[in-house]
Amino acid sequence: MEFQKDLDARGLKCPLPILKAKKALSDMNSGDVLRIIATDPGSARDFQAFARQTGNALLEQSQAEQEFTFFMRRK
């Protein structure tokens, strides 16, 4: 998937991946896509809730071994 910004949140525990994603999205234009890579096992549920609460779209999420990848589109 094409994205405009990349966020490496590996090694960070909740709530840091969400806080860093929120900051990154605030610096982006509407419709831009942010890729987030995280290792926190709770990040899958956290990013789903974050998308519902903020109106930003969680386009895709996947897991490969201990890494989670998320693509979010800024509202």
C-alpha positions as CSV (number, residue, x, y, z in Angstrom):
1,M,0.0,0.0,0.0
2,E,1.2,3.5,-0.8
3,F,1.8,5.8,2.2
4,Q,3.1,9.3,2.8
5,K,4.7,8.9,6.2
6,D,6.3,6.0,8.2
7,L,6.2,5.6,11.9
8,D,8.5,3.1,13.7
9,A,6.9,2.3,17.0
10,R,8.8,-1.0,17.6
11,G,9.7,-1.5,21.3
12,L,7.2,1.1,22.6
13,K,4.5,0.1,25.0
14,C,0.9,1.5,25.2
15,P,0.1,4.3,25.0
16,L,3.2,5.5,23.2
17,P,2.4,4.0,19.8
18,I,-1.0,5.7,19.8
19,L,0.4,9.0,21.0
20,K,3.1,9.0,18.3
21,A,0.6,8.1,15.6
22,K,-1.7,10.9,16.8
23,K,1.1,13.4,16.5
24,A,2.2,12.1,13.1
25,L,-1.3,12.2,11.7
26,S,-1.8,15.8,13.0
27,D,1.2,16.9,10.8
28,M,-0.3,15.2,7.7
29,N,-2.9,16.4,5.1
30,S,-6.4,15.0,4.9
31,G,-6.4,11.8,2.9
32,D,-2.7,11.0,3.5
33,V,-1.8,7.5,4.7
34,L,0.5,6.7,7.7
35,R,2.2,3.3,8.0
36,I,2.9,2.3,11.6
37,I,5.0,-0.7,12.7
38,A,4.6,-1.7,16.3
39,T,5.6,-4.7,18.5
40,D,3.1,-4.1,21.4
41,P,0.7,-7.0,21.4
42,G,-2.1,-4.7,22.5
43,S,-1.6,-2.4,19.6
44,A,-4.1,-4.2,17.3
45,R,-7.0,-3.4,19.6
46,D,-5.6,0.0,20.5
47,F,-5.4,1.2,16.8
48,Q,-8.9,-0.1,16.1
49,A,-10.3,1.9,19.1
50,F,-8.2,4.9,18.1
51,A,-9.7,4.8,14.6
52,R,-13.2,4.7,15.9
53,Q,-12.7,7.5,18.4
54,T,-10.9,9.9,16.0
55,G,-12.5,9.3,12.7
56,N,-9.2,8.4,11.0
57,A,-9.6,5.3,8.8
58,L,-7.7,2.1,9.7
59,L,-7.2,0.8,6.2
60,E,-5.3,-2.3,6.9
61,Q,-3.6,-4.2,9.7
62,S,-1.4,-7.3,9.6
63,Q,0.9,-9.3,11.8
64,A,4.2,-11.0,10.8
65,E,5.8,-12.8,13.7
66,Q,6.0,-10.2,16.5
67,E,5.5,-7.1,14.4
68,F,2.2,-5.4,13.7
69,T,1.7,-3.1,10.7
70,F,-1.1,-0.6,10.4
71,F,-2.1,1.8,7.6
72,M,-4.2,4.7,8.7
73,R,-5.7,7.4,6.5
74,R,-6.0,10.9,8.0
75,K,-9.6,12.2,8.1
